[in-house]
Amino acid sequence: MTAALGSLVLLRPLWLLAIPALAILAFLALRRARGLGAWESAIDPVLMQALERFGRVVPGRGRRLLIPVAVAALVALALTGPAHRIADPETFRNLDGIVVAVDLSRSIVESDGLADAQAATQLVLQRAGGRPVAMIVYAGEAYVASAFTEDAAALSPLVAVLDGTVVPNPGSRTDRALALAARMFQEANVLKGDVVLVTDGDNLSPAAFDTARDLGGRGIHVDAYLVRPATKNGDAPPPDADGLKRLVAAGDGSFGVAEDPFALAETIAGRAASDLARGDTAALFFADFGRYLLALALFPALLLFRKAT
């Protein structure tokens, strides 16, 4: 669980609950330290005032109680894990990857939707952030256009030359693209990641939903860009936004539109850090400042060793 405060991220925000608890304990402790306990009810108030005036009774001030409270508060703040997200984190190759599957069926390439599909794909590559990326192209059959590579920019020229002649098989088999993506993750031993479909959602079969659910259960999100052709092409079916939304829901992914690709690209780019921050790999994605707060807590802690006078 994380919480964002502007550019600052709290990796363990539940530790913030310790601070009001410490404040309540400090208040109660100070109130008890400043009083005289049961003597206040046992001695006549006038006599107590006289004893205080002659210096026979000196109520405690409880100032030393504030020192351990301050130390505990700084430790609690340190344990919240205040951190800054690293812009280009180091990653393990098999920890998290992206497979982009681009639909090159007639309903897209012959209806002026290909330009939006290419732009959305390029944006995903640009925001990969060092994660290994692979590419699939498909229509009636799915083919590997590129195996996993850590150089996402190297795939940009490939995206630029995609057209209707790349895949010779007519049709639109998203189920085969998902099955191929699942096999690529398994063969490359990439444990988690995203499959990003760039398609109009035509011909979504039950097999596609089954594969999406299987991928989502393995921690591989199935995301999708809906490609809306700019012009209507004769017998081409209309884009199936509802079907595509159901598919990404089955695959625990996110939905976006290719003509405005930025929101989904940001979601995919930030998802790896958000997911992995909950585990021991958080250090790869965040610069944790909590250690410095722990060092700061040493200074008030030194006052606990001061000899009382």
Stockholm file with secondary structure:
# STOCKHOLM 1.0

chainA/1-309         MTAALGSLVLLRPLWLLAIPALAILAFLALRRARGLGAWESAIDPVLMQALERFGRVVPGRGRRLLIPVAVAALVALALTGPAHRIADPETFRNLDGIVVAVDLSRSIVESDGLADAQAATQLVLQRAGGRPVAMIVYAGEAYVASAFTEDAAALSPLVAVLDGTVVPNPGSRTDRALALAARMFQEANVLKGDVVLVTDGDNLSPAAFDTARDLGGRGIHVDAYLVRPATKNGDAPPPDADGLKRLVAAGDGSFGVAEDPFALAETIAGRAASDLARGDTAALFFADFGRYLLALALFPALLLFRKAT
#=GR chainA/1-309 SS CCEEETTEEESSGGGGGHHHHHHHHHHHHHHHHHSCTTHHHHSCHHHHHHHHHTTSCCCCCCGGGHHHHHHHHHHHHHHTCEEEECSSCCCCTTTEEEEEEEECCHHHHTTTCHHHHHHHHHHHHHTCTTCCEEEEEESSSEEEEEEEESCGGGGHHHHHTCCTTSCCSCSCCHHHHHHHHHHHHHHTTCCEEEEEEEECCTTCCHHHHHHHHHHHHTTEEEEEEECCCSSCCTTCCCCCHHHHHHHHHHTTCCEEETTBCHHHHHHHHHHHHHHHTTSGGGGGTEEECHHHHHHHHHHHHHGGGSCCC
#=GC SS_cons         CCEEETTEEESSGGGGGHHHHHHHHHHHHHHHHHSCTTHHHHSCHHHHHHHHHTTSCCCCCCGGGHHHHHHHHHHHHHHTCEEEECSSCCCCTTTEEEEEEEECCHHHHTTTCHHHHHHHHHHHHHTCTTCCEEEEEESSSEEEEEEEESCGGGGHHHHHTCCTTSCCSCSCCHHHHHHHHHHHHHHTTCCEEEEEEEECCTTCCHHHHHHHHHHHHTTEEEEEEECCCSSCCTTCCCCCHHHHHHHHHHTTCCEEETTBCHHHHHHHHHHHHHHHTTSGGGGGTEEECHHHHHHHHHHHHHGGGSCCC
//
